[in-house]
Amino acid sequence: MDKNKIEQGVRAILEGIGEDPNREGLLETPARVARACEELFAGLHTTAENHLSKTFEFVNENIVIEKNIHFYSLCEHHLLPFYGEVDIAYIPNGKVAGLSKLARTVEVYAKRPQIQERMTEQIANALQDYLDAKGVLVVAKAEHMCMTMRGIKKPGTQTVTACALGSIKDDENLKTEVYRLMKM
């Protein structure tokens, strides 16, 4: 990450909106934004494989569900936040990941310039690819600040995206059961 370029860009934005980047309250803003970018876009420099490669043997076909994984991301269209929760369900194929690893996988994809639809699919594909899960269902619910604070200005509007793979995608009864369990 090139912090100098970020700082120059922030100065240009401040000047572009008619502000003085040398004003006391803004003097350190470019450096603050550059440091924030390191955290906000940390997912660009890691992969879900880093987290999902640590597994435990589990010979069973029980459904594993982790719900209400909070996330914050920045939409790639306006660089404004969208935030919400992700629910993950998967059917193991001989191995399971530590529960914190599922939340870390969400973070990998949320901490990138992103769209919710892609993020949901990336999380599901990572579980399928790195855990060799028999079935996966990922549901993301989020509020997008580009709809809340600008444009249409509709606060409280939620976008819901889902991606089902493997046996959960192929078996409607199983998919219905997983959705039911996620709502509990």
N, C-alpha and C positions, 0 to 999 in steps of 0.2 A: 504494500500500500504506500503510495507516495503522499506523505503528509504535507509536503511543501505545495504540491499541486492543489490539494484540497484547500489549504489556507489561502492560496492565491484566488481560487474560485469563490470562496466565501467572501473575500474582500471585494471581488468583482460584483457579486450579487448585492452586497451592502451598498456599494456605489451605484449600482444599477437601479436600486429602489429609492435612491436619493438620500441615503444615510452617509455619515462620515465614519469610516472604519477606524479612524484615529480618535474618535470620541471616547472618553473614559470608560463608559459602560460597554463599548464594543471592542476596545483595544485587544483584549485577549480572546474574543469570540472566534476568530479563525482557528486558533490553536485548540480551543475547546471542541469545536466542531470536528476537527481532524482527529482528536482523541476519541470522540464519540463514534466516529465512522469506523475506527478500529474494532469497537465492540459491536456496533450495529450490523456490520458486514463481515463479521468473523467467519460466517459460514462459507464464504468464498474460498477460504484457505484450509478447509478440512472436508472430510467425506464421512458419510454415515458408516462406512466400513470400519473406520477407526473405532467406533463405538459398538457396532454390532458383531465384531469379530470375537469378542469375549462372550462365550456362550457356556451353557451348562447342559449336560445330557439329560434328556427328559423324553422317555419313550411313552408317549401318551398322545391322544388326539383331542384333549380337552381344549376348549376355547380360552384363550388368554385375552383379557380386556383391560386396558388402562384408559381411564376417562379423565376429562377435564385437565388436560395438559395445556396450561396457559402459554401463549406465545405472543410475541410482538414482532412485526415485520414492517418493511417499507415497500409500498407499491412501486413498481418500476415505471409507472406512467407519470406520477407526480412527486415521487419520493416523499409521500405522506404516509403516516402510519396506518396499518390495519392490525387489529389485535383481536384475540378471542381464545378459543379452546379447540383442541384436537382430541378426538377419541380414536383409539387404536384397538383393533381386534385382530388376532391371528390364531391359526391352528398350527401348532408346532409339527415339525417333521423330524423328530428325534433330538431337537435341541431348542433351548429357550435363551433369551437374552435377559440380563439383569433389568429390572424394571426402570432403573434410572437411565439405562441405555436407550429406552424408547423415547423418553423425554429429551435426551441429548440428540437423538435423531431428528426430532421435530425442530430443535434449535439449529441444527446444521442447515436445514432448508429455509427456516424462517429468517435467519440472519444473512439474507442476500436481497438484492433488489428482486422483487418477486411479484407474482400474481398468485392468488389463492388457489386457483384451479391447478396450476402447475405444482405448487407446493404440496397439495394433497396427493397428487399422483406420484411425486418424487418420494414422499414418505412411504407410500404403499409399495412402490417398486423396490425401495431399499430393503424393506422387510422381506419381500419375496426373494430378492437376489441374495442378500447376505445371511438370512436365516433359513433360506430354502423352505419357507413356510408353505404349508399345503393350501392355505387360504388366508386372505388378508382383506380387511375392511378398514378404511380410514375415513373419518368424517371430520371436517373442519367447519367451525362456525365463527364468523368474524364480523366486526364492525369496521368499516372503511372510512377513514377521515376525509377522503376525497369526496365522499357522499354526504358527510356530516357537516364539515366546516366550510366547504366551497361547493360550487356547482349547484346541484339540486337541493342541498341543505336539508337532508332528511335524517336527523339524529335517531339512533336506536334501530335503524335498519340493519338487519343481519343478512349476510350471505352465507349459504350453506353449500358445501361441496362434498362429494363422496367419491371414493374410488374403491371398487371391489375387484379382487384378483383371485385366480385359482378356484378352489372348491367353493368359496363363498360367492364368487361371481356366478359359477355354473349351477349351483343348487339353490333354487328360489326358497325352499323351505329352510335351509340353513341360513341364507341371507336374512330371511324374516326373523329367525330366532336370534341371530346376532344383533340385529337392530333392536329387538325387544330387550335383550340383555343390556344394551348400551343405554337404554332409556331408564333403567332401574336406578 
